């Protein structure tokens, strides 16, 4: 029984760690959104997106409101968005989006993760060409026909549409069409679960399981870093 309890406790702590990381990530996104467009979500599309994504990870409303107040306060952290590029083991391309109030600390930590993970931090532009920046919306499947939804949204920048493993509908747009699609989904009263800007690899690398695990270990270590918001890679 003791061993079973330890396994369950470990899984519970892992869930808590993931939840805490998500809350921290969204808190930084809120700070950046408020700085750029103010605290009113009705007039700040980026902040509305933060509300959606907070709901998707079950971030309490009072935590969201507290993050907005902090972003408006005198002692607010001034976060800078910096993207790092590099290669993991076996030539896998990796992009790391960060939000930091200390770029010297962040670049040192990111470089350390790459080095320990048998990868190498590259220069700006070294792997960016491998990825296409797109808008991605996860919407609730309320019985819509994918084909009908595709026709309905094609004029608002739709480029790709499909379903994820949970049966939700995934909609992708060109980067510069993100706002148009967001507005269209609101007007059509289509329930959006989450909305984000993402990076899609143009091609993927397939590796044996042991080598893939080496890459995923590096990705996991990067994702656990407090300054890291998102990590993208082209591992299949």
CORFENVEN-V583546 format. One line per field, one symbol per residue. phi: phi as a letter, one per 30 degrees, with the letter a starting at -180 (. if undefined). psi: psi as a letter, one per 40 degrees, with the letter a starting at -180 (. if undefined). burial: # if it has 24 or more other C-alpha atoms within 12 Angstrom, else .. A space follows every 50 residues. Layout:
phi=???
psi=???
burial=???
//
This chain:
phi=.eddddddddddddddddddddddddedddedddddbidcddcbeddddd edddddcidedddddddddddcddcddcdccbccbabddiiddbbbcbbb caddddddddddddddcicadccejdbeddccdbcbccbddcjddedddd ddcddcjdcbbabcdcidcccbbdedcedddeddddddhcdcdabacbbc ddbbccbeedddddddddedddddddddcbbcbcdd
psi=ddddddddddddddddddddddddddddddddddddeiehddegdddddd ddddddefhidddddddddddeidfihgihhhhiiahaifehhhhhhihi egddddddddddddddefahhaihededeeihhiihhhihhfeihddddd ddedeeehdiiaiadeeihhhiiideeddddddddddefhhhdihihihh hdiihhiidddddddddddddddehdehdihiifh.
burial=....................###############...#.....###### ####.##.#....##.##..##....######################## .....##.###.##..######....##.###########.....#..#. ..##.#######......#######.###.#####....#.######### #............###.##################.
//
